[in-house]
Amino acid sequence: METRNVPALTRAHALLDMIAAAELPLSVSEIARRLDLPKSTVHGMCVTLANLGLLARHGDGGFTMGPHVMRWANAFMARADLVAEFAELWDSLNVFYGETITLSVLEGADVVYIACRNSMSPLGVTFRIGMRLPAVFTATGKAILGTMSDEQVRALLANRWPEPLTAHSVRNIDDLLVELAEARARGFSIDNGQIRDGMWCFGTPVRNAANKVTAGMAVSILAAQVDQTTIDLVARNIRKVADLLSFRLGADMRLP
């Protein structure tokens, strides 16, 4: 699978990062000097980005961030706000109050955490926004992957199997597909110590107004707390919260 970055996009990314960090508008000459690029190349990039609304022109010839960036920021914040609703809904059930809860989205073969609330329990890992983990080992990743066909999962993970994080990490695509089939049957996914020894996570997908999976949510607890009664209680409540949250996002959940 091709993993090289597109040079033009890499340069545009560096340019936007530079302008975002600058206190004053930057000229084409200054950008070219800092990026060590020809002025003609930088001029073309700036004009294109300005035409797309990603940069804004100033009368002195300088450039600052453009208004279109706010669409992306608002889209991210809208997703990040999901965890606030998730936390509120979860805590309203008065079970496992204050446990670690996470919300992540799928990017390639990884999940990226877009919001999280860490408990005081000694789980051995602190989730943080922007954290990336292999989807195949996480409860949120398995929850999202479980909504795909086996063929889609195989294609996504072709030639990209990650190094195991613990002795419990699933080792190959065939074993993963068995786990996903079990998750579909029971209605939730399980990370049984696959990203951290001593921690279990239970996950389920969240859907949007188009009834498409938009994220995965999970609750993490100490492995010592896990028994069948606890699993049943967590699973029942996390599915309830996922349905309520999906409903609030416009999904047709037909809640009672």
N, C-alpha and C positions, 0 to 999 in steps of 0.2 A: 504494500500500500504506500502511495506517495506521501511523504511527510515533510518535504521541503516547503519553506515559506515562499510566497510570491514576493519577489524583491520590491515591486512597486508598492504593494500593500505594507510591507515592512517599513519602507521609507515614509509612507503616509502616516503610519502609526507613530513613528519617531517624531515626525513633524508636529502632529497633533499633541503629543505628550509635551513637547517643548513649548508650544504656544499656551497650552493649558497651565503650565507652571510659571509662565512669564507674568510679571506684574504690569508690564506696559506692552503695547502693540509691537510686534517684531516685523522688521522689513525683510524683503526678499534677500537682500545682501547679507543681513545678519543671520537669517536662517541658513543660507547657503554656507556661510563661514562656519557656523556651529555644527552643521551636519556634514561638512566637507563634501558638498555636492555642487555641481555647476549651477550658476545662477539661472540659466535657461531651464534646467530641470525643475528647480524650486519654483520658478515663476509659473510654469505649467501646472505643477501640483497645487499651488496656492489658488490659482484661477479656477481650476476644476473643483477644489474643495469649497471655494467661495460660492461657485455656481450651484453646488449641492446644498448650501446652507450650513456646511460644517465649519466654515470660517466666515468671518465678517471683515470687510474692507474698511479701512479708516482713511480719512482725508489726507493724512500725511504719508500714505503708502504702506502703512503697517497692517498687520492682520491680528485678530483676536479670535476666540472661539465663537462659532456661529450658533444661531438659535436651534438648528436641527438637532444639535447634541442633546437638547432638553428632552426630545422625544425618547431618545435612548435612556436618558437618566430617569425619566418618568416611568418608562416601561420596566426598568430594573426595580425602582422603588415600589411599583405596584406589586411586583412579585415578592419583594422583600416584606411588604405589609402582610402577606399571607401568613407569615409565622406569628404575627401579633394576634391575628384572628385564631390561628391554630392554638396558641397558648391560652387565649381566653376561653375558647371552646373546651379544650382539654381540661383546664383547671375547673371549669364549671361542673364537670362530672364528679369532682371530689374523689378521684382515684389516682394514686401515685402522684400526688400534688408535688410540683417542683422537680420532677424528673427531667432529664435531658431530652429535649425535643429538637428536631432538625428538619430543615426543608432544603431540598436540593433539586437541581435540574441536570438533565443529561447533556453533556457536551462530548461528542465522539464516544469513546469507550470509557470516559470518566464521568463521575458526578461532581458538580461544583456546588458547594453549600452557599446558598443565597441568604440564609438566615438561620439562627440557632439560639437556643437558650440552654446553657450548661447548668447542671445540678451541682450540688456540693458532694455528691457521691464520688468515691475514688475510682473512677472508671479507667484512669490511666491515659485518657486522651481528652483534649479540649478542642471541641469543634469551633471553627471560626469562619466568618464570611470570606469567601474566595478560596477556601481549602478545597483541594482536589484529591479524590481517591478513586481507585479502579471501581467501576460500577459493579463488576461481577462479585465483589466481596461485600458490598454494603447492602443494607436492608432497603434503602431508598432506591439504589440502582436496580436491585432485583425486582422491586415493585414496578418500576418503569419498564424494565426489560420483559417482565412477565406479561405485559400488554401487547408485546410484539409476537409475530410468528417465529417459529424456530429458524426459518430461513433468513428472516431479517436479523435475528440475533447472530447467526453464524456469519452473515455478511459483515455486520458491524465489527465483529471481533476477529475477523480473518487476519492471521499473521500478527496479532497484537495481544497475545495472552500475557497478562502482567505477572511480575514476580510475586509469589505468595507473601503475605504480610505476617501470617502466623501458621502454625502447624495445621490449623483448621481451615485455612483458605481453600476454596474449591480449586482444583488443579487443572481442569480441562473443560472444553466446551460441552462434552457429552454429560459430564457430571452436573454442570451448570444447568443444562436443559432439563435434567431430572428435577433439580431444585425448583426451577421455574414452573414446571408442571405441578409440583406439590404446592407451590405458592398459589397458583391459580385455583387449585382444588379447595384449599383451605380458606382462601380469601385474603391472605396477607403473606408477606415475605419474612424470612428470618435470616439474620446474620448471627450465627452461633459461635461467636469468638473469631470471626474471619478477618476482622480488621484490628482487633485487640483482644488478647487473652483476658478472660475474666469479665468480658462485657458482651451482652446480647442485645440486639436491636430488632425491632419489629416494624415493618414498613408497609405502606399502602399508597397507591397512586391518588393524585388529585386531578380532577378534570375541569375544563373550562366550559364556556358557553357553547363551544362547538362540539362538546362532549369528547374532546381529545385530551389525552394526558398532558398536563402542563408541568407537573412536578411530582416529586415523591416526598412523603413525610415519614418520620420514624420517631420512635420512643426508644431510648437506651436505658438499660438497667444492669445492675451487677448480676453476673452469672449465678452467684450464690442465692439470689432471690428467685431464680427461675424454677418453677414447678408447673405441673399441668394447670393448677388453679390459677396461678399468676398468668400463664400464657393465655388461657381462655379469657381472663379479665382484660388484659392488655389488648388482645386482638379484638374483642367485642367493642371496646371503647375507641380504639384507634380507627376502626372502620366507621363507627358512628361519627367521629369528628371529620373524617375524610369526606363522608357523604354530606355533612352539613356545610363544610367548607366548599366543596364542589358546587353544592346548591347555591351558595352565596355568589359563586363565580358565574352562575347562569347555567350550569349543567342540569340536564333533566334527570334528577335523581328520584322523583316521585316519593318524597319523604312522607312519613305518616303524619 
